[in-house]
């Protein structure tokens, strides 16, 4: 079960989500990889129909810790640094997480994650979204990466983000 009684700041405690008291996160989904990640980087996010926005993308959490999906959790936030078209900052909190598998090449290991979540813009109303996130860890000391796509429940793509991040930002290991 997720620890919904945490009173910590999610930046310091990614396994806590004190604002979202939902139950277990699909504990029966098999884990092929375990991942932990702490990403905070300046990047551009494509928000439809607004366009590209520069800001700080933060993605923190863990997927299948100890190869068990029961305690998987993460959050995504974006702080808009260009307010010329209004504040487009947002936060996404998952309500369902399903690892979609991992793959490994000679120099990278990648974990795909499908999720449903609550998209909370700074301005506007929260809404349910479906999302896909791919985390990639370099096995040769190169940059790690994260790719995120969000759709509304009518399957309209409305957000896309991608960032290369320092080599220690993402850790992915195969489950036995």
N, C-alpha and C positions, 0 to 999 in steps of 0.2 A: 504494500500500500504506500501511496505517497504520503509524506509527512506534511499534513495540512495544518499542523499546529505550530509550525515554525513562526518565529517572530523576527527573523533575521532579514537583512537586505539581500535581495536575490543576486546582487553583484558578488557578494561574499559567500553566498550559500545558494548555488544554482539548483540544489535539490529541493529547496523550499519554494512554495508559491502561495504565500499567505493570502493573496487576493482571490484565488480561484479554488474554492473548496470542493473540487470534483473528486471522484473516487479513483480506483485503480486505473492505470493506463494499459489496457489490453494485455494483461499479464500472461496470457497463453500464446502470444505471438512468439515463435521461436527466434532466438538471436543467433546470427551467424558471426557477428562482430560486436565488440564492445568499444564505445567511444567516449572520450571526454574532450571538452573544448571550451576555450575561453578566448573569444575573439572580440576585439574592439579596434576598429579601423576606420579611417576616413575613406569614403568611397562615394560613388554615385548610385542612386537607386532610381529605377524607372517606375514611376507611379502613373498609371493611366487614369484619366486622360491628361494629367498635369504635365508629364514629361520627366526629364532627368532632374534629380535634386541632389545637391551635394550635402553630405552630412556624416555623422558618426553612426556606423552600424555596429551594434553589440549583439553577439550571439553566445550565450553561455549555457552549459548544461552537460548532461551525460545521457547516453543511450545504452541500454542494456548493461548497466554496471554489474560486474560479476556475472555477465552473460545471462542476466535475468531482466526481462522487460518491465517487471512490476514496479520498479523504482525509476524508470526512465523519466526524464523531465528536461525542459530547456525553456528559454525565453528568447525572444528577438525584440530588439528595440532599435529605432532609428531616430536620431535627433537632427532635425533639419537645420542646416547652417545658413541657408539662403531663404529668407522669409519674404522674398519679393512677390511670390504668388501665394502668400499665406503660409501658415505653419503646417507642414505636412508630416510632422513627427508622429510616430505611432509605436505601439507595443503589440506583440502577439504572444498570447499565452495558450499552450496546447491543452485540449481536452481529451484528445485521443492521439496516441503515437504508435505507428507501426513501422518498425524497421523493414525495408524492402529488400535487404540483402547487401552483401559487400562483395567487392571484386578486388583482385590484386594483380598488378603487373610487376615487371622487374623493378620499377622505381616508385610506384604509388599504390596505396590501398585506399579504396573509396567506399563509403557507406551511404546508402540511400535511405531516406526517411520520409514516409508519407504521414501526414497529420491533419487533424481538424483542430481549429482553434478559434479564439476570440481575438479579433482585430480591433484594437482600441486606438483610434486617432486622437490626437490632442484636440482637434476641432472636428466635431461631427459625432455621429452615433456609432457605438460598437456594433460589429456584425460578425456572424459566423463565417469562417473561411475554410477552405481546404488548401493544403499546401504540400509542397515537396521541397526537401532540402537534401543537398548532396554535400557531404564533408569529404575532403580528400587530404591525406597525409603523405608527404614525401618520405620515402625510405632512404633517400640519398642526401638529405640535408637541404633540399630545395624548399621553395615556399609551399605552405599548405594552402587550401582554398575552401571556400564555401559558396554554394549557389543556392538561391532561394527563389521560389515562384509561389505566388498566392492567387487563388481564384475565388470569386464569390460563389454562392451556391447555385448560380445559374451557369456556372462554368465559364465565366468571363474573366480572362486574365486581367488583373489590375495592378500587379506589382512584380517586379523582377529585380534581383540583386545578385551581384557576383563580386567576390573580392579575393585577391591573393593576400595571404597573411604570413607572418613570420613562422619558421619551421616548428616552433614549439607550441603553436596555438591549438593544434588538433592532434590527439593521440587516438589511434585505432588499432585494436588487436583482434585477431581471429579467436572465436570461441571454439573449444574442442568439440 
